[in-house]
Amino acid sequence: MNRSISNSDTGTAISMLRRYVGGSWPIVLSKGLLGTQALVNQSRWRGKRGEQAAFIRRLALFPALYLQLKPRLGTEQALVALRQLMVTIGVREVNGTLQSLSDPPTDPMNRLLAYLEVAARESPNKFFPAAIVEQTADRLHYQITGCFVHEFFTEIGMPELTSLFCDIDEESYPSAFPELHFHRDGDMAHTIGRGHPVCDFVLDRKSAGD
């Protein structure tokens, strides 16, 4: 069994599976959990240890469940179900990091910067190389210049799943920072998972009328 997958992740997966496959959820979940290691073994992460490798083993639950859902639901509906699972878990992770701030700033831009500092130190964000493009009192624009999640999904033959990982940002940032407008420099396709060279993250302070 994959020990990198938390009880919380499993519980969220059960809720999703009950909705989409009903009483078949124990079979789908068991096969998915058992299939995670085989997927990791198809990638450069086979036999690797460490925090990043553990995250990959946790991440493998998503493609493993996708393989179980596709023949039951069809590709389109399987992606819908998987998106729900990934976004739910991802948003929970972001909110957990935000809530861990000991003294969060009241100013939303400063709160964002404090969040990113902690995330870069204590979450998988540390494994994504990043560069700041523009930083002012009212705007932060940074780019992720490499995505090991996309590399893993590509190695196991499912690069289309990376876009669902991108969706986590598009759901979590507006929820966590409602005073800021999140976009990807004018084009939501500006992510590595959607074919762009980098992932753009732009957060602008909203004006009073927004």
Residue pairs with C-beta under 8 A, 6 or more apart in sequence:
1 33
1 34
2 33
2 36
2 37
2 57
2 58
2 60
2 61
4 54
4 55
4 57
4 58
5 33
5 36
5 57
5 58
5 61
6 58
8 89
8 92
9 58
9 61
9 89
10 29
10 33
12 85
12 88
12 89
12 92
13 29
13 32
13 61
13 65
13 85
14 25
14 29
16 81
16 84
16 85
16 88
17 24
17 25
17 28
17 29
17 65
17 81
18 25
19 81
20 69
20 73
20 77
20 81
21 28
21 69
21 72
21 73
24 72
28 65
28 68
28 69
28 72
29 65
31 64
31 68
32 61
32 64
32 65
32 67
32 68
33 61
33 64
35 64
35 67
35 68
36 57
36 60
36 61
36 64
37 57
37 60
39 60
39 63
39 64
39 156
40 46
40 56
40 57
40 60
42 155
42 156
42 157
43 56
43 152
43 155
43 156
44 151
44 155
45 53
45 56
45 57
45 152
48 56
52 124
52 127
52 148
55 124
55 127
56 148
56 152
59 149
59 152
60 152
62 82
62 85
62 86
62 161
62 164
63 153
63 156
63 158
63 161
65 82
65 85
66 78
66 79
66 82
66 158
66 161
69 77
69 78
69 81
69 82
70 78
72 78
73 81
79 160
79 164
82 161
82 164
83 164
83 167
86 164
86 165
86 167
86 168
87 164
87 167
87 168
87 171
87 172
90 165
90 168
90 171
90 172
91 168
91 171
91 172
91 175
93 123
94 119
94 168
94 172
94 173
94 175
94 176
95 172
95 175
95 176
97 115
97 118
97 119
97 122
97 123
98 104
98 111
98 115
98 176
100 118
100 122
101 111
101 114
101 115
101 118
104 111
104 114
105 111
105 114
108 177
108 179
108 180
108 205
109 137
109 138
109 140
109 180
109 203
109 205
111 177
112 140
112 177
112 180
112 203
113 140
115 176
116 125
119 125
119 126
120 126
120 130
127 148
128 144
128 146
128 147
128 148
129 144
129 145
129 146
130 142
130 143
130 144
130 145
131 142
131 143
131 145
132 140
132 141
132 142
133 141
133 142
133 143
133 200
134 140
134 141
135 141
135 142
137 205
138 204
138 205
139 202
139 203
139 204
139 205
140 201
140 202
140 203
141 185
141 200
141 201
141 202
141 203
142 201
143 198
143 199
143 200
143 201
144 192
144 198
144 199
144 201
145 198
146 192
147 162
147 192
147 193
147 199
149 162
149 165
149 193
150 159
150 162
150 165
150 192
150 193
153 159
153 160
153 161
153 162
153 165
153 193
154 162
159 193
162 191
162 192
162 193
162 194
163 191
163 193
163 194
165 193
166 191
166 193
166 194
166 199
169 182
169 201
170 182
170 188
173 180
173 182
173 201
173 203
174 182
177 203
179 205
179 206
180 203
180 204
180 205
180 206
181 203
181 204
181 205
181 206
181 210
182 201
182 202
182 203
183 202
183 204
184 190
184 191
184 199
184 200
184 201
184 202
185 200
185 202
187 196
187 200
189 195
189 196
190 196
190 198
190 199
190 200
191 199
191 200
192 198
192 199
193 199
